[in-house]
């Protein structure tokens, strides 16, 4: 089984986990990473890859938010995926999906559950209906392809 599929299995185990108290960014994932109380979608992806697949996102990379257990900053993760030739055109289950809501820096990351004819099914940390990239919960989401900045595959 690929690292991505193992990371996805780990991510799905945490659907429904919420930060506590609400709005605090206080999570088990932040405590594990060593940077609790900060936006945590990339920390969640790092957790799923490290704990679920033994793969450390951004290992050896020097950039904002990089730590021994992965990465906490989505723009750094996107830069690493591009620079290390890990971007892919067609997503597979467990691939990373980086979102850009406003045309600026990448805003949010999740894991692909599956591609559909109309978009994507994902599992994401720190999201909610009505707050796409700081919502405080691990959720399965349905996303539109125009919001995708890139797909990345850990190899």
Helices and strands as residue ranges (DSSP letters): H 3-13, H 28-33, H 41-53, E 66-67, E 70-71, H 74-83, E 87-88, E 96-99, E 108-115, E 120-127, E 137-143, G 145-147, E 148-152
